């Protein structure tokens, strides 16, 4: 039976100081669905304007329960329920499409929460949309004393930064996809105990919403640096077994089919065992708990796991 928000494991918010001064806080949401010592831990990066709050976290409660995994969801600096901002060096990096500088800080925060050594350490990373860029960047910068062991399993859901975009082209694709979101929110609303989206709830409002940081994050997607970060991750020393799973909505225009295939071909050249999971729907399938519930067992199989 597919878990619901009321039957899945609870999540816990954790705040970590990742930079000095005001705005240096990172908020993480931790949900632990592990049932044994060998069950995995994934660091999770979110999509644009997605925060660590109940609507978003119910998806990760579902995934954690079905995969028997611990998920550590890291809020993106610059907007959300933490007093956060992008640092000057991170802004400069994002201007050239480089996500590794802010990703390093986000991964350090996750490592501080979950530990850097032993079976409790993170084993993989998962990201959706904008978060897919952070996921690949985290894999690239992992493997140090501060960022923990190398992240050898990478799950990219609807990656966007896999082709070069003009500003006009990216905005047009976003607008087209945004028109398709509501039916997927409606599907979530049918699930017993489901939480309504943030904008539909009274009282809950992000503490931080830095327009300049958000513009930098969105614009950085245009440079298509995600493949370079996967290549960098493949150069890390140690065991050579690396796994990449790309989850793509069959009607998505933000994660074009040909660009996804090119990314996977390049990843295989660099030593990844790559697998594509095609799921029904557009970019917005991620907002439907029923759709995620159907996709998660297939993801577990692709990862060589035994999902519930």
Secondary structure, 3 states (H helix, E strand, C coil): CCCCCCCCCCEEEEEEECCCCCCEEEEEEEEECCCCCCCCEEEEECCCCCCCCHHHHHHHHHHHHHHCCEEEEECCCCEECCCECCCHHHHHHHHCCCCHHHHHHHHHHHHHHHCCCHHHCCCEEEEECHHHHHHHHHHHHCCECCCECCCCEEEEECCCCCCCCCHHHHHHHHHHHHCCCHHHHHHHHCCCCCCCCHHHCCCCCCCEECHHHHHHHHHHHHHCCHHHHHHHHHCCCCCCCEEEEEEEECCCCCCCHHHHHHHHHHHHHCCEEEEEEEECCCHHHHHCHHHHHHHHHHHHHHCCCCCC
